[in-house]
Amino acid sequence: RTEAILLFSSLAKSVPTKVFVQFPKYKVKSLFKKMNTIYDKQKIVSDKAKGSRFSPFLQSLVELNVNVYLLSSISDRESKVPNWFQDVVYATECMEAFSRGDGTRTLPDHFLMQIVLGDKRTQNQVDFLSKFLKTNTERFNEKLDEELVLLIDTRDAKREPSAKKKKPFIEEIKLLIDKGERHNYPDMTEAKITYEERKHRFLVLKKFNTLMKSVLPLVNLSLSHGISRMTDLVKATKSMLFWGTKEQIWRQALLSSVDQRFKTKQTKLLINPFDANDLKEQKAVDWQGTRSQFGQAFRQLNSKPGYFWRRPSKGVNRRAFQVIFKKLFSHDEGGCYRDHITSATLEIESYNLPLFVKCPNARLQMGKNREIWVPRSMKGLQMRTRENVKSMYEFLGKLMGLAIRTTIYLALNFSAVTWKPMCREKVTLQDVSEIDELIINQMKMMNELKEEEFNKAMASSKQTFQATLTDEKTVELIPDGKKIPVTWSNKERYLQLLTKIRTTEFKDQCAAMLRGLATVVPYQLVTLFKWTDLRDQVCGTVEIDLKLLKAMTIYAGDDRKNKRINASSSHVKHFWTMMGKMTNEERSKVLFFVWGRTRLPPNKESFGQKFMIKACKPAQARGKKPDDFLPISHTCFFQLELPEYSNPNIMKTQVLKACAYCKEIDGDNTTAARNAANMG
């Protein structure tokens, strides 16, 4: 019944209006009344359950009533409709406008006028009305809207969750763009979008996002394309949604999907770091997943049930398991866990695992994104090895889900070609060019050459119906393709096949990661994400925000003059001066040294513990020079014993030396640490 109504609802837009003129009004009213009754009942349940979803049957009724409402004449429409339904109607009209493929994105006049009349600052201002309408009917297109949403999300990310509860949307003043930021918004810069125009468009996007808060709880995002028009519209316009709009429903879903069975005895993960180090020194590949830290975790944890991974984001159970480093004096109070996650991430982006390779731009040292890694081809692998590698990708997906839940991020350098398939987005040639500029230039050249020049070039290069994949493996585009030369007459066919294979070559690897991710987080909502949303949820922000770190720092102990250490102490000032002059990569090394992770949480409320700078007792001994000592870190507790260095330059030398040579957690003196050190 649900599928039938959804299908009818999807077809309603294409049915002539006169059909609905003959549709009995009493049946329309009956459907409308039925929808309201079910909505009211399910809303009570949803409010009590704090975020449980409405039923698919209600969605089908809502879609049908919205379509009937929009296709009916004004005189035939229901005179009194609940506010939530009116919001859904307005949101549907806006989604229809935003998703038009013909380039016209004109929003309904009554929607724009509602914004103007609803803002006290703009009432009775004819000049404002003229500029507002011009901005929202002529100035913005899809790319400009996406950049404005990116600007809004970037500004909003720095706000604390408590502030977002008081004011769901940022203030318009935050839409100013500094000169140093313009490269992040090239389309708005080129189109010369002014601050005033950004404010006008912000009012529209803010209203649209407010309306969508009524729509999103009603929509089943797991439905395939073509089953539900409303689901399709939401997916088509997800780039118009602020992260804050998605985050609210996402956090509720994460919380409601926590499985309380995780509270059983904590799992212990035994890791032999010496095996992993030997693998690295030998430059070997861990095909079976037995020697690397990632592989050892894979063997012990991949078979764990779903509830093992679905845990809350805060509290003592934030860690999914306790790490025991064999043969090291280490006791896991959080530091060993973070250290292991970071080490496993580094292995993922290395040739010690059969999962990822450097992208062509990195290997050839050309173009952008030379730090990017892409999935390794599984073509040519024996069946058993292939299935084992697929399971490794699936395990990586579980680690991604765990990173989302715990905010202990994976510092992965993946691009759109990896993230997009996991969000059900299509990979484009533009995405391929971001990692392989050479092949895109070759395809452009083939399109630009005239017939005679083309045939000469193909004959000279002996090009056949084969393609070189991202990891340099060669595959045939058609049966016996290596024997079929590319000519002017079959050029289009060749380029079509080449485009298809280069935009879908990672589908199996991404599908495996997606299966793992879906074990841990509510996957149907991931389809609401842009690929950049998913990347940021898994990987965090690359840039180390010193202002945030400084705000989350406390001080303890006395200096050599028996004065309490505080933010005004000379060596503390040297520390922040040093951090300010460091590159982001160097800051990441310092963060790993003191906390076992390379990226900061997104805001203060996600930290879990504060950074403590404390006295370094060994460097305070009589007759000792602090400049001769290295700092001491306690990664489990996010603490740094900082000697009172004489200047920032000496401090930087000693701190980076400690980061380079003190990578193992091997100094704990507890019973658990001694037991770990004695393990064979």
C-alpha positions as CSV (number, residue, x, y, z in Angstrom):
1,R,0.0,0.0,0.0
2,T,2.8,2.4,0.9
3,E,4.7,1.7,-2.4
4,A,1.5,2.2,-4.4
5,I,0.8,5.6,-2.8
6,L,4.4,6.7,-3.2
7,L,4.3,5.7,-6.9
8,F,1.0,7.5,-7.4
9,S,2.4,10.5,-5.6
10,S,5.5,10.6,-7.8
11,L,3.4,10.4,-10.9
12,A,1.0,13.1,-9.7
13,K,3.1,16.0,-11.1
14,S,2.8,14.6,-14.6
15,V,-0.9,14.0,-14.5
16,P,-3.0,16.8,-16.1
17,T,-4.7,19.0,-13.6
18,K,-8.2,18.2,-15.0
19,V,-7.9,14.7,-13.6
20,F,-7.9,16.1,-10.1
21,V,-10.9,18.3,-10.9
22,Q,-12.9,15.1,-11.2
23,F,-11.3,13.6,-8.0
24,P,-14.1,13.8,-5.4
25,K,-13.5,16.6,-2.9
26,Y,-14.7,14.5,0.0
27,K,-12.0,11.9,-0.8
28,V,-9.4,14.7,-0.8
29,K,-10.6,15.9,2.6
30,S,-10.6,12.4,3.9
31,L,-7.0,11.8,2.8
32,F,-6.1,15.2,4.4
33,K,-7.8,14.3,7.7
34,K,-6.2,10.9,7.7
35,M,-2.7,12.4,7.2
36,N,-3.2,14.9,10.1
37,T,-4.5,12.2,12.5
38,I,-1.5,10.0,11.8
39,Y,0.9,12.9,12.0
40,D,-0.4,14.0,15.4
41,K,-0.1,10.5,16.8
42,Q,3.4,9.8,15.5
43,K,4.7,13.2,16.6
44,I,3.8,12.4,20.2
45,V,5.8,9.2,19.9
46,S,8.6,11.0,18.1
47,D,8.9,13.7,20.7
48,K,9.0,11.1,23.5
49,A,11.7,9.1,21.7
50,K,13.7,12.2,21.0
51,G,14.2,11.9,17.3
52,S,12.5,8.6,16.2
53,R,11.4,8.8,12.6
54,F,7.9,9.1,11.1
55,S,6.5,6.1,9.2
56,P,6.9,5.5,5.4
57,F,3.1,5.3,5.2
58,L,2.8,8.9,6.6
59,Q,5.4,10.0,4.0
60,S,3.3,8.6,1.2
61,L,0.2,10.4,2.5
62,V,2.1,13.7,2.9
63,E,3.4,13.5,-0.7
64,L,0.0,12.7,-2.1
65,N,-1.6,15.6,-0.2
66,V,1.1,18.0,-1.2
67,N,0.8,17.2,-4.9
68,V,-3.0,17.4,-4.8
69,Y,-2.8,20.7,-2.9
70,L,-0.3,22.2,-5.4
71,L,-2.3,21.0,-8.5
72,S,-5.6,22.2,-7.1
73,S,-6.9,25.7,-7.8
74,I,-6.7,28.1,-4.9
75,S,-10.4,28.0,-4.3
76,D,-10.4,24.2,-4.1
77,R,-7.5,24.0,-1.6
78,E,-8.0,23.4,2.1
79,S,-8.7,26.7,3.8
80,K,-7.0,25.7,7.1
81,V,-3.9,23.7,7.0
82,P,-1.5,23.0,9.9
83,N,1.7,25.0,10.0
84,W,3.9,21.9,9.5
85,F,2.0,21.0,6.3
86,Q,2.3,24.6,4.9
87,D,6.1,24.4,5.6
88,V,6.3,21.1,3.7
89,V,4.4,22.7,0.7
90,Y,6.7,25.7,0.6
91,A,9.8,23.5,1.0
92,T,8.6,21.3,-1.9
93,E,8.1,24.3,-4.2
94,C,11.6,25.6,-3.3
95,M,13.1,22.1,-3.9
96,E,11.5,21.9,-7.3
97,A,13.0,25.3,-8.1
98,F,16.5,24.5,-6.8
99,S,16.5,21.1,-8.7
100,R,15.6,22.3,-12.1
101,G,18.2,21.2,-14.6
102,D,17.5,23.9,-17.2
103,G,19.4,26.6,-15.2
104,T,16.4,28.5,-14.0
105,R,16.2,28.5,-10.3
106,T,13.5,31.1,-9.8
107,L,11.8,30.7,-6.4
108,P,8.0,31.3,-5.9
109,D,7.1,35.0,-5.5
110,H,5.0,34.3,-2.4
111,F,8.0,32.6,-0.8
112,L,10.3,35.6,-1.4
113,M,7.6,38.0,-0.3
114,Q,7.1,36.0,2.9
115,I,10.8,36.5,3.7
116,V,10.6,40.3,3.1
117,L,7.4,40.8,5.1
118,G,8.6,38.5,7.9
119,D,11.8,40.6,8.5
120,K,11.0,43.7,10.5
121,R,14.2,45.4,9.3
122,T,13.1,45.2,5.7
123,Q,9.4,46.3,5.9
124,N,8.4,49.4,3.9
125,Q,11.9,49.6,2.3
126,V,11.2,49.8,-1.5
127,D,15.0,50.0,-2.2
128,F,15.7,46.9,-0.3
129,L,12.8,45.0,-2.0
130,S,14.2,45.9,-5.4
131,K,17.7,44.7,-4.6
132,F,16.5,41.6,-2.7
133,L,14.4,40.4,-5.6
134,K,17.2,41.1,-8.2
135,T,19.7,39.2,-6.1
136,N,17.4,36.2,-5.7
137,T,16.1,36.1,-9.3
138,E,19.2,37.0,-11.3
139,R,22.5,36.8,-9.4
140,F,22.8,33.3,-7.9
141,N,23.2,30.0,-9.6
142,E,23.9,26.5,-8.2
143,K,27.7,26.9,-7.9
144,L,27.3,30.3,-6.2
145,D,24.7,28.9,-3.8
146,E,27.0,26.0,-2.9
147,E,29.9,28.4,-2.2
148,L,27.7,30.5,0.0
149,V,26.6,27.4,1.9
150,L,30.3,26.5,2.3
151,L,31.0,30.0,3.7
152,I,28.1,29.7,6.1
153,D,29.2,26.2,7.3
154,T,32.8,27.4,7.7
155,R,31.7,30.2,10.0
156,D,29.2,28.1,11.8
157,A,31.7,25.3,12.5
158,K,33.5,27.6,15.0
159,R,30.4,28.0,17.2
160,E,29.8,25.9,20.2
161,P,26.8,23.5,20.3
162,S,25.3,25.5,23.3
163,A,25.4,28.7,21.2
164,K,23.7,27.0,18.3
165,K,20.8,26.0,20.6
166,K,20.2,29.6,21.4
167,K,20.7,30.9,17.8
168,P,20.3,28.1,15.2
169,F,21.8,30.4,12.4
170,I,24.9,32.5,12.3
171,E,24.6,36.3,12.2
172,E,24.8,37.9,8.8
173,I,27.9,39.9,9.7
174,K,29.8,36.6,9.6
175,L,29.4,36.6,5.8
176,L,32.3,39.0,5.3
177,I,35.2,37.5,3.3
178,D,38.7,38.5,3.9
179,K,41.2,38.9,1.0
180,G,43.1,35.8,2.2
181,E,39.9,33.7,2.0
182,R,38.9,34.6,-1.5
183,H,40.6,31.6,-3.1
184,N,38.2,29.4,-1.2
185,Y,35.3,31.1,-3.0
186,P,36.4,31.5,-6.6
187,D,33.0,31.6,-8.2
188,M,31.7,34.3,-5.9
189,T,34.9,36.2,-6.4
190,E,34.7,36.0,-10.1
191,A,31.0,37.0,-10.2
192,K,31.8,39.9,-7.8
193,I,29.0,38.9,-5.4
194,T,28.9,41.7,-2.8
195,Y,28.4,41.4,1.0
196,E,24.9,42.9,0.6
197,E,24.0,40.3,-2.0
198,R,25.3,37.5,0.2
199,K,23.1,38.8,3.0
200,H,20.1,38.8,0.7
201,R,20.7,35.3,-0.4
202,F,21.4,34.2,3.1
203,L,17.8,35.2,4.1
204,V,16.5,32.9,1.4
205,L,18.7,30.0,2.3
206,K,18.0,30.5,6.0
207,K,14.2,30.4,5.4
208,F,14.6,27.3,3.2
209,N,16.6,25.5,5.9
210,T,14.0,26.4,8.5
211,L,11.3,24.8,6.3
212,M,13.4,21.7,5.7
213,K,13.4,21.0,9.4
214,S,9.7,20.1,9.0
215,V,10.4,17.9,5.9
216,L,13.5,15.9,6.9
217,P,11.9,13.8,9.7
218,L,9.2,12.7,7.2
219,V,11.5,11.5,4.5
220,N,12.9,8.0,4.1
221,L,16.3,8.7,2.5
222,S,17.0,5.0,1.9
223,L,14.5,4.9,-1.0
224,S,16.0,4.3,-4.4
225,H,15.7,7.0,-7.1
226,G,12.2,7.1,-8.7
227,I,10.2,5.7,-5.9
228,S,9.5,8.9,-4.0
229,R,9.5,12.4,-5.5
230,M,10.1,14.0,-2.1
231,T,13.0,11.8,-1.3
232,D,14.5,12.5,-4.7
233,L,14.1,16.2,-4.3
234,V,15.7,16.2,-0.8
235,K,18.8,14.4,-2.3
236,A,18.9,16.7,-5.3
237,T,18.9,19.8,-3.1
238,K,21.2,18.6,-0.3
239,S,23.9,21.1,-1.3
240,M,21.4,23.9,-0.3
241,L,21.2,22.6,3.3
242,F,23.4,24.0,6.0
243,W,25.4,21.5,8.0
244,G,23.6,22.7,11.1
245,T,20.3,21.6,9.5
246,K,21.6,18.2,8.8
247,E,23.6,18.0,12.1
248,Q,20.5,18.2,14.3
249,I,18.8,15.2,12.7
250,W,22.1,13.4,12.3
251,R,23.0,13.7,16.0
252,Q,19.5,12.5,17.0
253,A,19.9,9.5,14.8
254,L,23.4,8.6,16.2
255,L,22.0,8.9,19.7
256,S,19.0,6.8,19.1
257,S,21.0,4.1,17.3
258,V,23.4,3.5,20.3
259,D,23.1,-0.1,21.3
260,Q,23.3,-0.5,25.1
261,R,24.9,-4.0,24.8
262,F,28.2,-2.3,24.2
263,K,28.4,-1.9,28.0
264,T,29.7,-5.4,28.4
265,K,33.3,-6.0,29.5
266,Q,35.6,-3.9,27.4
267,T,37.5,-5.7,24.6
268,K,41.2,-5.8,24.7
269,L,43.1,-5.4,21.5
270,L,46.6,-6.9,21.5
271,I,49.0,-5.1,19.2
272,N,52.7,-6.0,18.5
273,P,54.2,-2.7,17.3
274,F,57.5,-4.4,16.5
275,D,55.9,-6.6,13.9
276,A,54.4,-3.5,12.3
277,N,57.7,-1.6,12.4
278,D,59.5,-4.6,10.8
279,L,56.9,-4.7,8.0
280,K,57.6,-1.0,7.3
281,E,61.4,-1.4,7.3
282,Q,61.1,-4.4,4.9
283,K,58.8,-2.4,2.6
284,A,56.6,-5.5,2.5
285,V,52.8,-5.7,1.8
286,D,50.5,-7.1,4.5
287,W,48.2,-9.0,2.2
288,Q,46.7,-11.2,4.9
289,G,46.4,-8.5,7.6
290,T,48.6,-10.1,10.2
291,R,51.6,-7.8,10.7
292,S,50.5,-4.2,10.4
293,Q,48.7,-2.5,13.3
294,F,45.7,-2.1,11.0
295,G,45.9,-5.8,10.1
296,Q,46.2,-7.0,13.6
297,A,43.1,-4.9,14.6
298,F,41.3,-6.2,11.5
299,R,41.9,-9.9,12.5
300,Q,40.7,-9.3,16.1
301,L,37.8,-6.9,15.6
302,N,36.2,-7.3,12.2
303,S,33.9,-10.1,13.3
304,K,32.6,-8.1,16.2
305,P,28.8,-7.6,16.1
306,G,27.2,-4.3,15.1
307,Y,26.4,-3.2,18.7
308,F,30.1,-3.3,19.5
309,W,30.7,-0.3,17.2
310,R,27.5,1.7,18.0
311,R,28.5,3.5,21.1
312,P,27.9,7.0,22.4
313,S,30.2,9.9,21.5
314,K,31.0,11.0,25.1
315,G,31.8,9.4,28.4
316,V,34.1,6.6,29.6
317,N,32.9,4.3,26.8
318,R,34.1,6.6,24.0
319,R,36.9,4.1,23.2
320,A,35.6,1.0,21.5
321,F,38.4,-1.1,22.9
322,Q,41.5,-1.0,25.1
323,V,44.9,-1.2,23.3
324,I,47.7,-3.3,24.8
325,F,51.1,-2.8,23.1
326,K,53.1,-5.9,23.5
327,K,56.7,-5.6,24.8
328,L,56.1,-1.9,25.7
329,F,55.5,-0.3,29.1
330,S,52.2,1.1,28.1
331,H,48.9,1.4,30.0
332,D,45.9,2.5,27.9
333,E,44.0,5.4,29.5
334,G,43.2,6.8,26.1
335,G,46.7,7.6,24.8
336,C,47.5,4.0,23.5
337,Y,44.1,4.0,21.7
338,R,44.7,7.3,20.0
339,D,48.2,6.3,19.1
340,H,47.0,3.0,17.6
341,I,44.3,4.8,15.5
342,T,46.9,7.3,14.2
343,S,49.4,4.5,13.4
344,A,46.8,2.5,11.6
345,T,45.8,5.5,9.6
346,L,49.4,6.1,8.5
347,E,49.5,2.4,7.3
348,I,46.3,2.8,5.3
349,E,48.1,5.5,3.3
350,S,51.2,3.5,2.6
351,Y,52.3,0.6,0.4
352,N,52.4,-1.7,3.5
353,L,48.7,-2.4,3.0
354,P,47.1,-3.5,-0.3
355,L,44.4,-0.8,0.0
356,F,45.5,2.5,-1.4
357,V,48.1,4.0,-3.8
358,K,49.3,7.5,-4.5
359,C,47.2,9.3,-7.1
360,P,48.8,10.0,-10.5
361,N,49.3,13.7,-9.8
362,A,51.4,12.6,-6.7
363,R,53.4,10.1,-8.7
364,L,54.0,12.4,-11.6
365,Q,54.4,15.5,-9.4
366,M,52.0,17.6,-11.5
367,G,48.7,19.4,-10.9
368,K,46.9,19.7,-7.6
369,N,46.2,17.3,-4.7
370,R,49.6,15.6,-4.7
371,E,48.9,14.3,-1.2
372,I,45.9,12.3,-2.2
373,W,45.7,8.5,-2.0
374,V,43.1,6.4,-4.0
375,P,41.8,2.8,-3.8
376,R,44.1,0.2,-5.3
377,S,42.7,-1.9,-8.1
378,M,41.6,-5.4,-7.2
379,K,41.8,-6.7,-10.8
380,G,44.0,-9.7,-11.3
381,L,43.9,-10.8,-7.6
382,Q,43.1,-14.4,-6.8
383,M,39.6,-14.9,-5.4
384,R,40.7,-15.6,-1.8
385,T,43.0,-12.6,-1.7
386,R,40.4,-10.4,-3.4
387,E,37.8,-11.3,-0.7
388,N,40.3,-10.7,2.1
389,V,41.1,-7.2,0.7
390,K,37.4,-6.5,0.4
391,S,37.0,-7.4,4.0
392,M,39.8,-4.9,4.9
393,Y,38.0,-2.2,3.0
394,E,34.9,-3.1,5.0
395,F,36.8,-2.9,8.2
396,L,38.1,0.5,7.2
397,G,34.4,1.6,6.8
398,K,33.8,0.5,10.4
399,L,36.7,2.6,11.6
400,M,35.2,5.5,9.7
401,G,31.9,5.0,11.5
402,L,33.7,4.8,14.8
403,A,35.6,8.1,14.0
404,I,32.2,9.7,13.4
405,R,30.8,8.5,16.7
406,T,33.8,9.2,18.9
407,T,35.3,12.3,17.1
408,I,38.7,10.5,17.3
409,Y,39.4,11.2,13.7
410,L,41.2,9.3,10.9
411,A,43.7,11.7,9.2
412,L,42.9,10.4,5.7
413,N,43.9,12.2,2.5
414,F,41.1,11.0,0.1
415,S,39.4,13.0,-2.6
416,A,35.9,13.2,-4.2
417,V,36.5,10.0,-6.2
418,T,36.5,8.0,-2.9
419,W,34.0,9.9,-0.8
420,K,31.3,10.6,-3.5
421,P,30.3,6.9,-4.1
422,M,29.8,6.5,-0.4
423,C,27.3,9.4,-0.5
424,R,25.6,8.0,-3.6
425,E,26.9,10.9,-5.7
426,K,28.2,10.5,-9.2
427,V,31.9,10.9,-9.8
428,T,32.6,13.3,-12.7
429,L,35.6,13.9,-15.0
430,Q,36.2,17.1,-13.0
431,D,36.7,14.9,-10.0
432,V,39.1,12.6,-11.9
433,S,41.1,15.6,-13.1
434,E,41.7,16.5,-9.4
435,I,43.8,13.4,-9.1
436,D,44.9,12.7,-12.7
437,E,45.5,15.8,-14.7
438,L,47.4,14.0,-17.4
439,I,44.5,11.7,-18.6
440,I,42.1,14.6,-18.7
441,N,44.5,16.7,-20.8
442,Q,44.9,13.7,-23.2
443,M,41.1,13.4,-23.5
444,K,40.8,17.2,-24.2
445,M,43.5,16.9,-26.8
446,M,41.6,14.0,-28.6
447,N,38.5,16.1,-28.7
448,E,40.2,19.2,-30.0
449,L,42.3,17.6,-32.8
450,K,41.0,17.6,-36.4
451,E,40.6,14.3,-38.2
452,E,43.9,14.2,-40.0
453,E,45.9,15.2,-36.9
454,F,43.9,12.8,-34.8
455,N,44.6,9.8,-37.0
456,K,48.4,10.7,-37.1
457,A,48.5,11.0,-33.3
458,M,46.7,7.7,-32.7
459,A,48.9,5.9,-35.3
460,S,52.0,7.3,-33.7
461,S,51.0,6.3,-30.1
462,K,49.4,3.0,-31.3
463,Q,46.4,3.7,-29.1
464,T,44.0,0.8,-28.8
465,F,40.8,0.2,-26.8
466,Q,42.7,-0.1,-23.5
467,A,42.9,2.2,-20.5
468,T,45.4,2.8,-17.8
469,L,43.8,2.9,-14.4
470,T,44.8,5.1,-11.6
471,D,47.2,2.6,-10.1
472,E,48.9,2.1,-13.6
473,K,47.2,-1.2,-14.4
474,T,46.0,-1.6,-18.0
475,V,42.6,-3.0,-18.8
476,E,40.6,-3.6,-22.0
477,L,37.6,-1.4,-22.5
478,I,35.9,-4.0,-24.8
479,P,36.7,-7.7,-25.5
480,D,40.0,-7.9,-27.5
481,G,40.3,-4.2,-27.0
482,K,44.1,-4.4,-27.2
483,K,43.7,-5.4,-30.9
484,I,41.3,-2.6,-31.9
485,P,43.0,0.7,-32.8
486,V,41.4,4.0,-31.9
487,T,40.4,5.9,-35.1
488,W,38.4,9.0,-36.0
489,S,35.3,6.9,-36.6
490,N,35.3,5.2,-33.2
491,K,36.8,8.1,-31.2
492,E,33.5,8.9,-29.5
493,R,32.9,5.3,-28.4
494,Y,36.4,5.2,-27.0
495,L,36.0,8.4,-25.0
496,Q,32.7,7.2,-23.6
497,L,34.1,3.9,-22.4
498,L,37.2,5.7,-21.0
499,T,35.0,8.1,-19.1
500,K,32.9,5.3,-17.7
501,I,35.8,3.2,-16.4
502,R,37.7,6.2,-14.9
503,T,34.6,7.5,-13.1
504,T,33.5,4.1,-11.7
505,E,36.9,2.3,-11.2
506,F,36.6,2.4,-7.4
507,K,33.0,1.3,-7.0
508,D,33.7,-2.1,-5.5
509,Q,36.2,-0.7,-3.0
510,C,33.8,2.1,-2.0
511,A,30.9,-0.3,-1.8
512,A,32.9,-2.4,0.7
513,M,33.7,0.7,2.8
514,L,30.1,1.7,2.7
515,R,29.0,-1.7,4.0
516,G,31.3,-1.3,7.0
517,L,30.2,2.3,7.6
518,A,26.5,1.2,7.5
519,T,27.3,-1.2,10.3
520,V,28.2,1.7,12.6
521,V,26.1,4.7,11.7
522,P,22.5,5.2,10.2
523,Y,23.5,5.0,6.6
524,Q,20.2,6.3,5.1
525,L,21.1,9.8,6.5
526,V,24.6,9.7,5.0
527,T,22.9,10.1,1.6
528,L,21.9,13.6,2.9
529,F,25.6,14.5,3.1
530,K,27.7,16.2,0.5
531,W,30.9,14.3,0.1
532,T,32.8,17.1,1.9
533,D,30.4,16.6,4.9
534,L,31.3,12.9,5.1
535,R,35.0,13.6,4.8
536,D,34.9,16.2,7.6
537,Q,32.8,13.8,9.8
538,V,35.4,11.1,9.4
539,C,38.6,13.1,9.2
540,G,38.0,16.3,11.1
541,T,39.6,19.6,10.1
542,V,43.1,19.5,8.8
543,E,44.0,23.0,10.0
544,I,45.1,23.1,13.7
545,D,43.1,26.0,15.3
546,L,45.5,27.5,17.7
547,K,42.9,29.9,19.1
548,L,40.7,26.9,20.0
549,L,43.7,24.9,21.5
550,K,44.8,27.9,23.6
551,A,41.3,28.3,24.9
552,M,41.3,24.7,26.0
553,T,44.7,24.9,27.8
554,I,45.3,25.0,31.6
555,Y,48.5,25.3,33.5
556,A,49.9,23.5,36.6
557,G,53.0,23.5,38.8
558,D,55.6,26.1,39.8
559,D,58.5,27.4,37.8
560,R,62.2,27.6,39.0
561,K,61.4,30.8,40.9
562,N,58.6,29.0,42.8
563,K,55.9,31.1,40.9
564,R,52.8,29.4,39.6
565,I,52.9,28.7,35.9
566,N,50.3,30.5,34.0
567,A,49.6,32.0,30.5
568,S,51.9,34.9,31.4
569,S,55.0,32.7,32.2
570,S,57.8,33.4,29.8
571,H,58.3,29.8,28.6
572,V,54.5,29.5,28.1
573,K,54.6,32.6,25.9
574,H,57.5,31.1,24.0
575,F,55.4,28.0,23.5
576,W,52.5,29.8,21.8
577,T,55.0,32.0,19.8
578,M,56.6,28.7,18.6
579,M,53.3,27.2,17.7
580,G,52.2,30.3,15.8
581,K,55.4,30.1,13.6
582,M,55.1,26.4,12.9
583,T,53.6,24.9,9.7
584,N,50.4,23.0,10.1
585,E,52.3,19.8,9.6
586,E,54.7,20.6,12.5
587,R,51.7,21.5,14.7
588,S,50.2,18.1,13.9
589,K,53.4,16.4,15.1
590,V,53.3,18.3,18.4
591,L,49.6,17.4,18.9
592,F,50.4,13.7,18.2
593,F,53.3,13.9,20.7
594,V,51.1,15.3,23.5
595,W,47.8,13.6,22.7
596,G,48.3,10.7,20.3
597,R,46.2,12.3,17.5
598,T,46.9,14.7,14.6
599,R,43.7,16.7,14.4
600,L,41.7,18.7,16.9
601,P,38.0,18.2,17.8
602,P,35.7,20.7,16.1
603,N,34.8,22.7,19.2
604,K,35.3,23.0,22.9
605,E,32.5,20.7,23.9
606,S,34.0,17.8,21.9
607,F,37.4,17.9,23.6
608,G,36.7,15.6,26.5
609,Q,39.8,16.8,28.4
610,K,41.8,20.0,28.5
611,F,45.5,20.4,27.4
612,M,47.7,20.9,30.4
613,I,51.1,22.5,30.3
614,K,53.0,21.8,33.6
615,A,56.3,22.1,35.2
616,C,59.2,19.8,34.0
617,K,60.8,18.7,37.3
618,P,64.0,17.1,35.8
619,A,64.8,20.4,34.1
620,Q,64.4,22.4,37.4
621,A,67.1,20.6,39.3
622,R,69.9,22.7,40.7
623,G,72.8,23.3,38.2
624,K,70.8,22.0,35.2
625,K,70.1,24.0,32.1
626,P,66.5,23.7,30.8
627,D,67.7,24.2,27.2
628,D,69.5,20.8,27.4
629,F,66.3,18.9,28.2
630,L,63.5,17.5,26.0
631,P,59.9,17.9,26.9
632,I,57.9,15.0,28.4
633,S,54.4,14.1,27.3
634,H,51.6,12.1,28.9
635,T,49.4,11.3,25.9
636,C,46.6,9.5,27.9
637,F,46.0,12.7,29.9
638,F,46.9,15.4,27.3
639,Q,49.7,16.8,29.4
640,L,53.1,18.3,28.5
641,E,56.0,18.8,30.9
642,L,57.6,21.8,29.3
643,P,61.2,22.9,30.3
644,E,61.7,26.6,30.8
645,Y,63.5,27.2,27.5
646,S,65.3,30.5,27.0
647,N,63.7,31.4,23.7
648,P,61.2,30.0,21.1
649,N,63.9,28.9,18.6
650,I,65.6,26.5,21.1
651,M,62.2,25.3,22.2
652,K,61.2,24.5,18.7
653,T,64.4,22.5,18.1
654,Q,63.9,20.5,21.3
655,V,60.2,19.9,20.8
656,L,60.5,18.7,17.3
657,K,63.4,16.5,18.3
658,A,61.1,14.9,20.9
659,C,58.4,14.5,18.3
660,A,60.8,12.7,15.9
661,Y,62.5,10.3,18.4
662,C,59.9,9.7,21.0
663,K,57.1,8.0,19.1
664,E,56.4,5.0,21.3
665,I,54.4,4.9,24.5
666,D,56.9,3.1,26.6
667,G,57.3,4.9,29.9
668,D,54.3,3.9,32.0
669,N,55.0,2.3,35.4
670,T,51.8,0.5,36.3
671,T,51.0,-3.2,36.8
672,A,49.1,-3.2,33.5
673,A,52.1,-1.5,31.7
674,R,54.6,-4.0,33.2
675,N,52.3,-6.9,32.1
676,A,52.2,-5.6,28.6
677,A,56.0,-5.2,28.5
678,N,56.4,-8.9,29.5
679,M,54.2,-10.2,26.7
680,G,55.9,-12.2,24.0
